[in-house]
Amino acid sequence: MRSRTYSSHAADSGGSRKELPTVKLQRKNRLRALSLGAIAVSGALALTACGSDDTGKKTTDNSSSSTSAGSIKCDNAKGQLLADGSSAQKNAIDAWVKNFSQACGVQINYKGAGSGAGVTSFNQGQIAFAGSDSALKPEEVAASKKVCSGGQGIDLPMVGGPIALGYNVPGVDNLVLDAPTIAKIFDSKIKNWNDPAIAKLNPKAKLPDLKIQAFHRSEDSGTTDNFTKYLIATTPDNWKYSGGKAWQAQGGQAASGSAGVAQGVKQNSGAIGYFELSYAKDINTVSIDTGAKAPVKPSTDSATADIAAAKVVGTGSDLTLKLDYKTKAEGAYPITLVTYEIVCDKGNKADTLPATKAFLTYIASEDGQKVLSENDYAPIPSEIIAKVRTTIAGLS
């Protein structure tokens, strides 16, 4: 608020200015102080009325807020949350955090340093929850029991989406590849864009004599894990690596995070890389020949078609999914991932549990899942997300 300087003089009836008597001046200053105090209190009450009430419901409609923010239940959420993990879901998390923080006043700091970093930080007790594009391994679950007093870390599927293959090849706006060709490109076995294997899949394209630059993630990444799971499942003869979060093939270009890979593709002629569809802004993407009648392009709908066939293979409160990378269903995109929010089923820290539950409840809600479609992600199928909501309600 801009400060005001009040004069100790007043105008008389003739327009000249004369000094007020000391008593009158003191009385006037007291009245002004009381008036300003009333204004401050009423202003504070007005601000409170525009925020969340004790039940977390918005008491005043704000036309600039999204529909998602308007229906968020804050419950007893307060303070701040630290989280880290999957960069794949970073764009979705950013949108969710904006809505949730606006409604509840809770500050959430999600770093998005990669799935590996997120799981490590979670199991060291440094963060309230982690995001990972790969479910916890048995040894990671065991490690989580030291942090989750009386419980363990569990996987809650929250974000779905296609892993797009973005490319930068001048003059080629539509490109089709199949699993064997993709594997050979990322294993440095196919080195030029006019290679016969690529030409066979793209008879109408004018493929240039241009060196391929294949970009991969430099750090441990769940996106890498899912991408290589697809190659292992569909073309094991051409991808003989064991897979996992760390990139294992030789050659190629390394970049940090999905944003880094996307930027590398965008800036380098002849480049190709893998990243979530939400990072493919102004970047051409590959259509995959799965053996269906027509090649399938990455989209939220084509990813949802594949994820809908996923099966829950986790036990207890854990909701790990098994995806079908070898799908040949019409319109189903095969290179998909599901990002899990990893949290303790029991033994969450008392100071962060209310905010963690409120935030997870929001992002699993119908409104929260709608945010995914708006940001090029795929919502989790209804039957699965219903189980997620029930599990979140029971966190302690």
HELIX and SHEET records of a PDB file:
HELIX    1   1 THR A   22  CYS A   50  1                                  29    
HELIX    2   2 THR A   67  GLY A   70  1                                   4    
HELIX    3   3 LYS A   90  CYS A  104  1                                  15    
HELIX    4   4 SER A  115  ASN A  123  1                                   9    
HELIX    5   5 PRO A  138  SER A  144  1                                   7    
HELIX    6   6 ALA A  179  PHE A  186  1                                   8    
HELIX    7   7 PRO A  196  LEU A  201  1                                   6    
HELIX    8   8 GLY A  222  THR A  234  1                                  13    
HELIX    9   9 GLY A  257  GLN A  267  1                                  11    
HELIX   10  10 LEU A  277  TYR A  279  5                                   3    
HELIX   11  11 THR A  300  ILE A  307  1                                   8    
HELIX   12  12 LEU A  353  ALA A  364  1                                  12    
HELIX   13  13 GLU A  366  GLU A  374  1                                   9    
HELIX   14  14 SER A  382  ALA A  393  1                                  12    
SHEET    1   A 2 HIS A   9  ALA A  11  0                                        
SHEET    2   A 2 ARG A  17  GLU A  19 -1                                        
SHEET    1   B 8 GLN A 107  TYR A 110  0                                        
SHEET    2   B 8 GLN A  80  GLY A  85  1                                        
SHEET    3   B 8 PHE A 129  SER A 132  1                                        
SHEET    4   B 8 THR A 336  CYS A 344 -1                                        
SHEET    5   B 8 GLY A 153  ASN A 168 -1                                        
SHEET    6   B 8 ALA A 271  GLU A 276 -1                                        
SHEET    7   B 8 GLN A 213  ARG A 217  1                                        
SHEET    8   B 8 GLN A 253  ALA A 255  1                                        
SHEET    1   C 6 GLN A 107  TYR A 110  0                                        
SHEET    2   C 6 GLN A  80  GLY A  85  1                                        
SHEET    3   C 6 PHE A 129  SER A 132  1                                        
SHEET    4   C 6 THR A 336  CYS A 344 -1                                        
SHEET    5   C 6 GLY A 153  ASN A 168 -1                                        
SHEET    6   C 6 ASN A 284  THR A 285 -1                                        
SHEET    1   D 2 VAL A 176  ASP A 178  0                                        
SHEET    2   D 2 SER A 287  ASP A 289  1                                        
SHEET    1   E 2 LYS A 311  VAL A 312  0                                        
SHEET    2   E 2 LEU A 321  LYS A 322 -1                                        
END                                                                             
